[in-house]
Amino acid sequence: MPQTNQALRILVIDDNPGDRALVIRQLRLELTQLQAQEIRDAAELSNALAIDNFDLVITDYQLLWSNGLEVLRTIKQHYPSCPVIMFTNTGSEEIAVEAMKSGLDDYVLKQPNRYTRLSSTVRVVLERVEIQRRATLLEIRLQALLNQLKLGVFRSNSLGDLLECNRAFLELLGVNTLAQAQAIQPFNLQENYAQLVSQPPPQHQELEVQLRRADGTLIWTLLTTTLSIIEGETVIDGLIEDITTRKQAEIEKSQLNEILEQRVRERTIQLQEANYQLSETNQKLAVANQDLEEFAYSISHDLQEPLRAISGFSSILLSNQGEQSEVNRQDYLRRIITSTEQADRLIEDLLAYSRLSRTDIPVQPINLSILIPEILRQLQPEFQQRQAQVRIEAPLAEVIGNRTILIQVLTNLLTNAIKFVSPGVRPQVRVWSEQRDSLIRLWVEDNGIGIAQEYQQQVFQVFNRLHSNEVYPGTGIGLAIVRKGVECLGGNVGVESQLQQGSRFWIELPKAVD
């Protein structure tokens, strides 16, 4: 078939000039690029065949010097793929059949109403020839590709007997003949046939099969089988391809993927832990920054109070010395001393709280039944002054902690227990412990004024005071020291309380191993 931009070259063989003119005229109406050569006798035909300058032939059957069948056979003898159309009104059905057997591509009756069909017939014939040409080329290329790829091709019957195969099939099996290939029985083709028969169309199957070659070596192959019908017999058409290299690569890839996935899982866990730690750190920093701002404000506020008192009373003493009585001067001096002691206590408590924040704390087993009585002996003057009663429900447990920190923690809890009571009420303190799984909870219960529910967490913050310094003196740091100290030891702290019904403070620490 000529290219799109090339003229279509046609031989018009007819000894009637009028018919030739009509054919050429009709073709040119629909085929714009047309080169028509008129053949009037045998000499012109011989000359045209020798030159070979045509793509298609249109011939009449009845010629003065020959007939259409002879012309057809002559052309096909020289150019088997050249399409030939017979356009005649003198032929018969028998002639048409004979012409088709000789290779005629189409047959059109030469009648007035059939001239218009000639152009479409030419197109159909040329397209058919082009399709055949491409199919032939494809078959040639496919066979060459199969040879290059060493793709084995075979055919077998329903009993599993090999009927034919190509050379690549024999090479893959490591044999030289079809009989040798049948002898080693590389596949169970009879079973494969039964599987294909049981499938709905298209009856096709692909399997990865490990094949043992004639020399005993094993290779991986891709077996592709299709059920076909050849001359009434149902057969298996099959292909085998050596995929050993690909299979090994897949195994190595799978192993590598497993290693990579394991590394990804490990890395993901590490990143999650790092993100969690970073999140915790950021939260702690945010809380620390907020605490620092509140801490700085509270220090400024609480230190200014005694300093203002010291400054004020000192100014009074210096300004009106002659007008002041001895009693007033003594009172001012006592107030100055009280304010100085208040500032000193505040600074000491701040230092204690600061040390808890930065000290690397060693821990050891501590028997609370021994430690708490020691603390009470140190606090005895204050307890006697307030006529406080303390009841210890022995035995108390043994915990893991730091002696110095626990003394600070328990001292603050016990002094608070006798401090925050209503006027005229004799302080009552109860101390006991209980085990909760691997922890020991130590309770310090009082009969004080109690704490409202909404303030029970605030009391453990630095400088958080619920009462004025005149009513209940203090620095507002004691319970913050309790919380910080217990947290440094890996424990927890809390309180249960109701207004005017006393409070029960508790700390939890790890139980010492027996």
Steps between C-alpha positions, in 0.01 A plus 500: 500500500648839402585755769247776571694765310569274197283451192318170455636326187244278321517289185164507317493199262216518248495495117192730498617866515159619618496258793857598592401869497194436717704302752769767523243781520312328784818430693616861474171624642586343836873434487667840467856374464476250218740391228316276254684311224284356221594152372358420156695192392745231606804708412399786726430252781844339461664839502309606815594176677865558417497859626305410821349845549152419631323430832176336379350344187141529367438261210211402278440130444427492130802637307572476126854380568443298822261460794484623858602167656822487298575864583437425870732198502772692314490789748491272806790302362711814482359686800311268739406780742369740235119536532289426189133594445299351216244747354300327227155422363594188305612267777297240684476372855729213414759744363473712815561195721795389290644853512467514879688170526776650284540794736247756376438760770149609391244466220269784380240472224542758222156655506399870487392502863813320617763755393450689823599188696836482332670768715380349830606156382847635425523644852381179664743287300794728576415502872474120499836468330654742750359300791643180353835668446512620859397159631780339301753751633371450853535125470856538375586741780333280760694196390824701508413631845420152629836380374680793667315463828542123501126462552398135473193420293326161505174323423361191676184290490250413771715206616798726565700378196719764337405546135746768394732767644762756401872487554491734802269254680754220458786724613314600816453132585859418408404238237542464125179333380127503564520136613759590765279786620205259529714253692592738782136617531575861606135585577186311591327605180215252542402664829548843342259396221236397755533836679461694175195298392324580829546877452260732318631665181758626442663181624837645590738445791832637626709320761847544647651152494835370619631276222769230520718495189655190347828560689315519835524875551193692608373817331193715554273532197180686417266245341220651288243261353192555286240255378467507119317298233716401203329308216229380738739383773525681835864563589713704742708780351768594748788737565778465754736778602806472722433740794773370732685833507178692562395254771832533679474878474148484647624289791788740563264796468257340745781440749627855452148640541460305823829643630397851393153460653657385826733800496207729421303351790794546734560853373131581531500385861811709566342804335176449693695476824704806404183691407336393824805609699515825304130558563547432869801729507307777325211458741737508794673806359166673451396415856845596625483836323157566644616387846808718465290807423270427791798418719676826418184700562434323830857547623481867415164536674580296814845650552374854455261466796764449776741738325236775494435444870873517581542813289190669644572442868869587451399833345269575794781431751738729314259787433336582834746375760430773758123460485494120539462321831717209596199270474434604140865462403506147646180412312644629171822302556303181572303552181823547305643179651178307421507620139868406474429150631209467256726594205766261630252209521379578152853497359584176685188329364579625149850358527361167618253489210775596252730224626224243437478616138863438412645237731588151383337311784629165635233269643497215749252299711361713784293369790221751568439349844845633597511823300168655602559474879840669445329788317237533775773526762651792308156663476414431865525866625257622233261209559508559878438871454183423300408204728478279193429127527661260249394136450723272290341172392798269500658329331574743220636360175851518354539704180766590246597865542754759609525570873566875473215558256256288700583701814417821310179349358370352827599804704290723277203261509511464881543873571215582261282244678523692831509850345178525301245442777219721618567724804449314828519156337762256626689350202451125447736321259478137380775328295474157334609314184351249258626297208366555147655249258871588490450837674462613859253778577573698819209702643517808725152588628406813700192664652568837344294748303505290182545598136225565246492261202593767246821591687633149573742498207606864533633454853797304361616793285771745604376806695142384474338609826132468588522723810672825591831501683336666802251215550731206419867609471722325246690532174262309272779266390460208742259285297689587179809350669291193588387452138843566350679276746263205450513536119881501513477162676270363229184527706169684507323731745136594561238612747144408604316774687177683571455841657490491882544121498878471491738380232675173410824557312671199344827418328575186295851355468640169370491218751836374617570141393486257790 
